[in-house]
Every structure is written in C-alpha cells, then in structure tokens.
Amino acid sequence: MSHSPSQNHRHSEQDHHLQRKRIVNRLARIEGHVRSIKQMALDERDCGDLLIQVAAVRSALDNCGKLILKDHLEGCVMEAAKSGNEQEVLKQLEEALDKFIR
C-alpha cells in the first residue's frame, strides 16, 4: 500500500506534536465563543458588544496559531535540524511562517 508524501509526512509529525491536546482544547473554547457571538447577534445585542467579542476570538485564534507554530518548530523543524539538512530546516520554517503570517 502506497502513501502519498503528505500522508507519510503527517504520520511522522504526529510523534512531534506535543502541544496538540492544548491546541484542540483552545480550538474547542474558540468554537464555543463563536457560537455565543452568533447567539448574541440573533438576540439583537449591541454591535459594539459583538465587535468586542469578535476581537477576543481573533486574539484567541492568533494565540492558538502561535501555539501551533511553536509545536511545529519544536517538533518538525527540530527533527529536520537533527538530520543536518539546513535547506530542509529553512524550507520547513519558511513554509510555516508563510502559512501563519499572510
């Protein structure tokens, strides 16, 4: 059975994702927060209140993204560094930053 490179890459990365449980927990809280903002809108709450909550979710998402990036750096990028392949390290880091900072 043949695996695509991305499937093999994902499988090998799972051992490196030490922060994954924290990430999933944060995303669950964000999901609940977004649902509550939706309910606020349905309840005709003040636009200012909605904007404050949207800003809070955006900040929470940014912090979650930072945690994912930290997880990637501590796991995947460090694994590439241990292999001694400087080009792969730079590629991994550049790809991660490009995905996170747009």
Secondary structure, DSSP 8 states (H G I E B T S, - for coil): ----HHHHHHHHHGGG-TTHHHHHHHHHHHHHHHHHHHHHHHTT--HHHHHHHHHHHHHHHHHHHHHHHHHHIIIIIHHHHHTT-HHHHHHHHHHHHHHH--
